[in-house]
Amino acid sequence: MSIRNVGVIGSGTMGNGIAHVFAQSEFSVTLVDINEDFLDRGMLAIVKNLDRQLKKELITKTEKTAILSRINPTTGFHNLSDCDFVVEAASENKTTKFKLFKDLDATVKPHVILSTNTSSISITEIAAHTKRPDKVIGMHFMNPVPVMKLVEIIRGHVCSDETVAQTVELCNALGKTPVEANDYPGFVANRIIMPMINEAVFALMEGVATKEAIDQIMHLGLAHPMGPLALADLIGLDVCLSILEVLHEGLGDPKYRPCPLLKRMVAAGNLGRKSGQGFYAYT
């Protein structure tokens, strides 16, 4: 495989995790974000995750140092020009992603595949903002990226077989399991999980049970690793709301209507773990 230099746009929860797994698989990573504070927080998260791996004896101190040395954090978008593959992991906002892909198209070499970690936005629509729609693909990692094995591969309407094959090969090189899905709102993972989270928020709002009870029932009764409200806090309530809005708009079915409580919490800035307060408090 000729891909050695990978660009990652966005150093938030998903972006720093993606940069981590690429660097751990011996790729050189250019990690781009809009300011130094975001990059510092992203790199700190990578260090903490590497320390967890070190404590579990999954890596050595020497390997930790080598992994960090392969990541180049920068605010310079032009530094992506020499990348062989790009993963966009910016905020889940259509306007933001459309502009990023237009700019990416003008920055990187014409043969380079542009992938997006979007949770729900149409790959076909994103690709339409480039002059290489056949080389634009969805590469939806799961959170937490260093732990979760799955990557949803989403083929846009004009995405080429070669683009899919190269992206699948790249996932395999990361030790991930790529699974293909077609370009419909929410793809597969979020089309199934988000209505469950939304229904849990409705159950809380309507007083069916406490948040602890809802989560415990799903955790102990259905063997979910964590309850839906705790999961929403992990994902980010703003991200959950954005995905539900895409599902509601794209599929036109009222069953995807975001719960008013979820909308109110996002408006209040209670976004989950990343803000310190969601359905639960975090210190």
C-alpha positions, 0 to 999 in steps of 0.5 A: 500500500502506498499510503504512509502519510495520513491527514486527520482534520479535527482533534476532538474525541473522534479525531484524536482517536483516529490520529492515535490508531493511525500513528500506532499502526506506523503511519505518519499523521498530520493532525489539523485543527483551527486553534492550538487549544483544541490541538493541545486538548487532543494531544493530551487525550492521546497521551492519556489513552496511550497511558491506559494502554501502557498500564495494561501492558498493551504497549511499551514506553518506547512504543508510546514515544514512537507513536507520539513522534508520528503525530504532527499537530498543526493549525496549518491546513496547507500542511495536508498537501503532501498527505496520501489519504485524509480523514475528516472528523470535524463537527457534525455540521453540513456547512462546515463539512461542505466547505472543508471538502471544497478546500481539501479538494483544492489542497491535496493531490488529485489522486488522494482519497478524501474520507469523512467520519460523519455519523449521518450526513450524506456522502454523496452530498459531501462528494458533490462539493469536490471535483473528485466525487469518485474518491470521496467515501465515508469512514465512520469509526466508532467511539472510543476509536482505539478500542472499537474494532468496527469501521462503517464504510459508506459508498457515495452514489459515484464512489468508485470500487477502487476507492472502496477497495483502498479504504477497506485495505487501509482499515485492515492495516489499522487492525479494524473490521470494515463493514460496508453500508450504503448512503442513507441517512444515519447509515446503519449504526446510528439509524438503529442506536439513535432512536433507542437513545431518543426513546430513552430520553423520552422515557426520562422526560415522561417520568417512566423511570429515573435515568439510573433505572433506565440505564440499569435496565438496558445494561443488566437486562439487555446486556448493553455495555452501558445504558443509553443515557450514559452512552449519549453522554459519551457520544455528546448530546449535541452530536446525538441531536444533530444525527437525529435531525438528519434522520428526521429531515432525511427520512421524514418519519416522525419516529426520529423527532428529537426529544424536547428534553434533548434539545433543551439540554443541548441549548443549555450547554449540557453536552455530556462528558465533554462539557462535564454535565449531561444526564450525569455529572462528570468531574 
